[in-house]
């Protein structure tokens, strides 16, 4: 994943350019796209899994870049990789219990290591102590739980000998002159790397059955030529290949194809605050977020989000018409960190009772005012409005401003217990819902309103 702030400027470019895109790569109509995307937008919640050799270093998935490690210095993580506790069935159960509807696993990150059995490289899991195709086991386990299957594949590759050194490569020169880059890139050939990448993506989209999501990461074009964008990846032809191999697949927006109307299926605000999510409301989007400050396993990193913060990310995403994909970085032994497991268990408790306010929901119609200290989601098919109580009213009164004549029943979502309401004495257009003194056993309770 992108972990620097600078590439956020690229997201702005992708997002803005998407609004003005005119050219088309394929022939899909808007109606056909809506049908293809329907399950994803209804599901709203997914699991990201970032796992690779960097889990052994346990100090950030960009450790190779951050510490300027060359291939020889990084080899020890390959030699020691031994995920003896890897249990994808357990991963899948935890994802399903937490209410996630799809998952996206790292098949290859920027470090170049492949979790799958690719015939185009020796730098892969079967050649480590794992001695097997870890991606295949993930696919089988998650598919058995009824979860949709996604693959993350890094366009970058800091291990491949033909991948040209650019500004964010671990061996990027201190001297940023064209001459310095030319010297380092002598003998490297991006055309050969592009073919390698196409070959591997073909393997991933051919050898594992139906793949629902392909998450490609990431483009960083630079005016000085020391970045990479659509021409470096051969993005147009690559997307055509992807859609030919898996016609129903959903693809993210990091191929640098903002000039094309169908160059991506969704935009990807990364690690942004909940306050920023409202601006994506009119787009198809998914925010990718971590439990902590990094994507890969980071033993000593302690900025872990609270249960409330995680719920707020999920609720705010849905209440603005978007998805949340929440990341877990397994350890080098192949299991979820205890802090991630605890967070997933907390989410599972809340989702068991309140997932109806998440699935198949989006932002509320404009004629429903958001009550104070709440957020709203809306299910158009069932004509139900959900009120998320961020602050439980001390006086036991929930004021619904301007809701007179708009609802016909109110209840808590968690147990479907009735909540009585009446017109406000202060304003006849407002309704007052009477809540019990004791708050339900959920960090953010949900009131379900059946609309007229």
C-alpha positions in Angstrom: 0.0 0.0 0.0 0.9 3.6 -0.3 2.2 4.9 3.1 3.5 8.3 2.2 1.4 11.4 2.3 2.7 12.7 -1.1 0.8 10.1 -3.2 -2.4 11.3 -1.8 -2.1 14.1 -4.4 -2.3 11.3 -6.9 -5.6 10.2 -5.5 -6.9 13.7 -5.9 -5.8 13.5 -9.6 -7.5 10.2 -10.0 -10.7 11.4 -8.4 -10.9 14.7 -10.2 -10.0 13.2 -13.6 -12.6 10.5 -13.2 -15.3 13.2 -13.2 -14.2 14.4 -16.6 -13.3 11.1 -18.3 -14.8 10.7 -21.7 -12.8 8.0 -23.5 -13.8 4.3 -23.2 -11.6 1.2 -23.1 -14.5 -1.3 -23.3 -18.2 -1.3 -24.3 -19.9 -1.9 -21.0 -23.0 0.3 -20.3 -23.8 2.0 -17.0 -26.6 -0.4 -16.4 -24.3 -3.4 -17.0 -21.7 -1.9 -14.6 -24.3 -1.3 -11.9 -25.4 -5.0 -12.1 -21.7 -6.1 -12.0 -21.0 -4.0 -8.9 -24.3 -4.7 -7.1 -23.0 -7.4 -4.7 -20.0 -5.2 -3.8 -22.0 -2.1 -3.0 -24.6 -4.2 -1.1 -21.9 -5.9 1.0 -20.2 -2.6 2.1 -17.5 -4.3 4.3 -14.4 -6.3 3.4 -11.1 -7.5 4.8 -7.7 -6.5 3.4 -4.8 -8.9 4.3 -1.2 -7.6 3.8 1.2 -10.4 4.3 4.7 -11.0 2.9 8.3 -11.3 3.9 8.2 -7.9 5.6 6.2 -9.6 8.4 9.5 -11.2 9.5 11.2 -7.8 9.8 8.0 -6.7 11.7 8.7 -3.1 11.3 6.6 -1.8 8.4 5.8 -3.3 4.9 8.0 -0.6 3.4 11.0 -1.7 5.4 13.0 -2.5 2.3 12.5 1.1 1.1 12.7 2.8 4.4 16.0 1.2 5.3 17.5 1.1 1.8 17.9 -2.6 1.9 19.1 -4.3 -1.3 18.1 -7.8 -2.5 21.1 -9.4 -0.8 20.3 -7.8 2.5 16.6 -8.7 2.2 17.3 -12.4 1.4 17.3 -13.3 5.1 13.6 -12.8 5.3 13.0 -15.2 2.5 15.3 -17.7 4.0 13.6 -17.5 7.4 10.0 -17.3 6.2 8.1 -20.2 7.9 4.4 -19.5 8.5 3.9 -22.7 10.7 0.7 -21.3 12.2 -1.0 -20.3 8.9 -4.6 -21.3 9.1 -6.7 -19.6 6.4 -9.8 -21.4 7.6 -9.5 -19.5 10.9 -8.8 -16.2 9.0 -12.0 -16.8 7.0 -14.1 -17.6 10.0 -12.9 -14.4 11.7 -13.7 -12.3 8.6 -17.2 -13.8 8.3 -18.0 -13.4 12.0 -17.0 -9.8 11.8 -19.6 -9.3 9.1 -17.2 -8.9 6.2 -18.5 -9.9 2.8 -15.3 -10.1 0.8 -11.5 -10.3 1.3 -8.5 -9.1 -0.6 -5.1 -10.9 0.0 -1.7 -9.7 -1.0 -0.4 -12.0 -3.8 2.7 -9.8 -4.3 3.7 -6.6 -2.6 6.3 -4.0 -3.6 9.1 -6.3 -2.2 8.4 -8.6 -5.2 7.8 -11.8 -3.1 4.9 -14.0 -4.3 2.6 -15.8 -2.0 1.5 -17.9 -5.0 3.1 -20.6 -7.1 4.1 -18.6 -10.1 6.1 -20.3 -12.8 7.7 -17.0 -13.8 9.8 -16.6 -10.6 11.7 -18.5 -7.9 10.9 -15.7 -5.4 7.8 -17.4 -4.1 6.2 -19.1 -1.1 6.7 -22.7 -2.4 10.5 -22.1 -2.3 10.4 -21.1 1.4 9.8 -23.2 4.4 6.1 -22.8 3.6 6.6 -25.2 0.7 3.2 -24.5 -0.8 0.9 -22.0 -2.6 -0.5 -19.9 0.2 -2.9 -18.0 -2.1 -4.6 -21.2 -3.1 -5.2 -22.1 0.5 -6.7 -18.6 1.1 -9.0 -18.9 -1.9 -10.3 -22.3 -0.8 -10.9 -21.3 2.8 -12.6 -18.0 2.1 -14.7 -19.4 -0.7 -15.9 -22.1 1.6 -17.2 -19.4 4.0 -19.1 -17.8 1.2 -16.9 -14.8 1.0 -16.0 -13.1 -2.3 -12.4 -13.5 -3.4 -10.0 -10.6 -4.1 -6.3 -10.4 -5.0 -4.0 -7.5 -4.3 -1.1 -7.3 -6.7 1.6 -4.7 -6.6 2.6 -3.1 -9.9 5.9 -2.2 -8.2 8.6 -4.8 -7.8 11.7 -3.9 -5.9 13.2 -7.4 -6.4 12.8 -7.9 -10.2 16.1 -7.3 -12.2 14.2 -5.5 -15.0 12.1 -3.2 -12.9 13.7 0.2 -13.4 14.8 2.1 -10.4 12.6 5.2 -9.7 12.2 7.8 -7.0 10.7 5.4 -4.4 12.8 2.3 -5.2 15.0 1.2 -2.2 18.1 1.9 -4.4 17.0 5.3 -5.6 20.1 7.5 -5.8 20.7 10.4 -3.5 21.7 12.3 -6.6 18.3 12.7 -8.4 19.9 13.6 -11.8 18.9 11.8 -15.0 22.5 10.7 -15.3 22.4 8.9 -11.9 19.2 7.1 -12.8 20.5 6.1 -16.2 23.6 4.6 -14.6 21.6 2.5 -12.1 19.1 1.4 -14.8 21.7 0.3 -17.3 20.6 -3.2 -18.4 17.1 -3.0 -16.9 14.2 -3.3 -19.3 10.7 -2.3 -18.3 9.3 -4.1 -21.4 10.5 -7.4 -20.0 9.0 -6.5 -16.6 5.7 -5.6 -18.1 5.5 -9.0 -19.7 6.4 -10.6 -16.4 3.6 -8.7 -14.7 1.1 -9.6 -17.4 2.1 -13.3 -17.1 1.6 -13.3 -13.4 -1.7 -11.5 -13.5 -2.8 -14.1 -16.1 -1.8 -16.8 -13.7 -3.8 -15.3 -10.9 -6.9 -14.8 -13.0 -6.7 -18.2 -14.7 -5.6 -20.7 -12.0 -7.9 -20.0 -9.0 -11.4 -20.0 -10.4 -13.7 -16.9 -10.3 -11.9 -13.9 -8.9 -14.2 -11.1 -7.8 -11.8 -8.2 -7.1 -8.4 -7.2 -8.4 -6.7 -4.5 -6.3 -3.7 -3.2 -8.3 -1.3 -0.8 -6.4 -0.1 1.8 -7.4 0.8 4.6 -10.0 3.0 7.6 -9.2 3.7 9.5 -12.4 6.3 12.2 -12.1 7.1 15.1 -14.4 10.8 14.4 -14.1 10.2 10.9 -15.4 11.4 9.2 -12.2 7.9 7.8 -11.3 5.6 5.3 -13.0 2.2 5.6 -14.6 0.0 4.1 -17.3 2.7 3.9 -20.0 5.1 2.1 -17.7 2.5 -0.5 -16.8 0.9 -0.7 -20.2 -2.3 -0.1 -18.3 -4.9 0.1 -21.1 -3.8 -3.3 -22.5 -3.5 -4.7 -19.1 -7.0 -3.8 -18.1 -8.3 -5.2 -21.4 -6.5 -8.5 -20.5 -8.0 -8.5 -17.0 -11.5 -8.0 -18.2 -11.1 -10.7 -20.9 -9.8 -13.2 -18.4 -12.4 -12.4 -15.7 -15.3 -10.4 -17.3 -17.2 -9.9 -14.0 -14.2 -8.7 -12.0 -14.1 -5.4 -10.1 -10.9 -3.3 -10.5 -9.6 -0.4 -8.4 -8.4 3.0 -9.7 -4.6 2.8 -9.4 -3.7 2.0 -13.0 -3.5 5.8 -13.8 -6.4 5.6 -16.2 -8.3 8.6 -15.1 -8.6 9.8 -18.7 -11.0 6.8 -19.4 -14.5 6.6 -18.1 -14.2 2.9 -17.6 -10.5 3.0 -16.4 -11.6 2.0 -12.9 -14.6 0.7 -11.0 -14.1 2.5 -7.7 -11.9 5.2 -6.1 -9.7 4.3 -3.1 -9.3 7.0 -0.4 -6.6 5.5 1.8 -6.2 6.1 5.5 -8.3 9.3 5.3 -10.3 10.7 8.3 -14.0 10.1 8.5 -14.5 13.8 8.1 -13.1 13.5 4.5 -15.4 10.7 3.4 -18.5 12.9 2.6 -16.8 14.4 -0.4 -16.8 11.0 -2.2 -20.6 10.6 -1.8 -21.4 11.0 -5.5 -18.8 8.4 -6.6 -18.3 4.7 -6.3 -15.7 4.3 -3.6 -14.1 2.2 -0.9 -11.9 3.5 1.8 -9.0 1.3 2.8 -8.0 1.5 6.4 -5.8 -0.2 8.9 -6.3 -1.3 12.5 -3.0 0.5 13.3 -0.6 2.7 11.5 0.8 0.2 9.0 -0.4 -2.4 6.6 2.0 -5.2 7.3 2.7 -6.7 10.7 4.6 -4.1 12.8 5.4 -5.5 16.2 6.2 -2.3 18.1 3.7 0.0 16.4 1.0 1.0 19.0 -1.3 3.5 17.3 -4.2 1.0 17.2 -7.7 2.4 16.6 -10.3 1.9 19.3 -13.5 -0.1 18.8 -15.4 3.2 18.5 -13.0 4.5 15.9 -13.4 1.4 13.8 -17.2 1.5 14.1 -17.2 5.1 13.1 -15.2 4.3 9.9 -17.7 1.6 9.0 -20.8 3.7 9.8 -19.4 6.9 8.1 -18.5 4.9 5.0 -22.0 3.5 4.6 -23.7 6.7 5.6 -21.9 8.4 2.7 -22.6 5.6 0.2 -19.2 3.9 0.3 -17.4 0.7 1.4 -14.8 0.0 4.1 -12.0 -2.5 3.6 -10.2 -3.0 6.9 -6.7 -4.4 6.9 -5.1 -7.2 9.0 -1.3 -7.7 8.8 -0.6 -11.3 9.9 2.6 -12.2 11.7 5.5 -14.1 10.1 4.0 -17.3 11.6 0.8 -16.7 9.7 -1.6 -15.7 12.3 -3.5 -12.6 13.1 -2.0 -10.4 15.8 -3.9 -10.7 19.1 -4.8 -7.0 18.9 -6.4 -7.5 15.5 -8.3 -10.5 16.7 -9.6 -8.6 19.7 -10.7 -5.8 17.3 -12.4 -8.2 15.0 -14.2 -9.9 17.9 -15.6 -6.5 19.0 -16.8 -5.7 15.5 -18.4 -9.2 15.3 -20.4 -8.5 18.5 -21.7 -5.2 17.1 -22.3 -6.5 13.6 -24.2 -9.6 14.8 -26.9 -7.2 16.1 -26.6 -4.2 13.8 -25.5 -5.4 10.4 -28.9 -4.7 8.8 -28.0 -1.0 9.1 -24.8 -1.7 7.0 -25.7 -4.1 4.2 -27.7 -2.8 1.2 -27.6 0.7 2.8 -26.4 4.1 1.6 -26.8 7.7 2.6 -30.3 9.0 3.6 -32.5 11.0 1.3 -32.0 14.8 1.7 -35.5 15.3 3.2 -34.4 13.4 6.4 -32.5 15.7 8.7 -29.7 14.1 10.6 -30.6 14.3 14.4 -28.0 15.7 16.7 -25.1 13.4 17.6 -26.1 10.7 15.1 -25.5 9.5 11.6 -28.0 7.9 9.2 -28.0 5.1 6.7 -30.9 4.1 4.5 -32.2 1.0 2.8 -34.2 2.0 -0.3 -35.6 -1.4 -0.9 -37.1 -1.8 2.6 -37.8 1.9 3.2 -36.0 1.8 6.5 -33.9 4.5 8.0 -31.2 3.7 10.6 -30.1 6.2 13.3 -26.7 5.6 14.8 -26.6 7.0 18.4 -23.1 8.3 18.8 -24.2 10.0 22.1 -26.9 8.3 24.1 -29.3 11.0 25.3 -29.1 11.5 29.0 -32.7 12.5 29.2 -33.8 9.5 27.3 -35.2 11.6 24.4 -34.2 11.3 20.8 -35.4 14.3 18.8 -36.2 13.6 15.1 -36.4 17.1 13.5 -39.1 17.4 10.9 -40.1 13.8 10.9 -43.8 14.3 11.6 -45.8 12.0 9.2 -42.6 10.3 7.9 -42.4 7.2 10.1 -44.8 4.5 11.2 -42.7 2.4 13.6 -39.5 2.8 15.7 -37.4 0.1 17.4 -33.9 -0.7 18.5 -32.2 -2.7 15.8 -30.3 -5.0 18.2 -33.4 -6.7 19.7 -36.3 -5.2 17.7 -37.8 -3.8 20.9 -40.4 -1.1 20.3 -39.6 2.5 21.0 -42.6 4.8 21.6 -42.6 8.3 20.0 -44.9 11.3 19.9 -45.0 14.8 18.5 -42.7 17.3 20.2 -44.4 19.9 22.5 -41.9 22.5 21.4 -42.2 21.9 17.6 -45.2 20.0 16.1 -43.1 19.0 13.1 -40.6 17.1 15.3 -41.0 13.7 16.8 -39.6 12.6 20.2 -38.6 9.0 20.6 -38.5 7.7 24.2 -35.4 5.6 24.9 -34.8 3.4 28.0 -32.6 4.8 30.7 -30.1 1.9 30.2 -28.2 2.1 27.0 -28.1 -1.2 25.0 -24.8 -3.1 25.3 -23.3 -1.6 22.1 -20.8 1.2 21.7 -23.1 2.8 19.1 -26.7 1.6 19.4 -28.9 1.8 16.3 -32.6 2.9 16.1 -34.5 1.4 13.1 -37.3 3.6 11.7 -39.8 2.1 9.4 -40.9 4.9 7.0 -44.3 5.7 5.6 
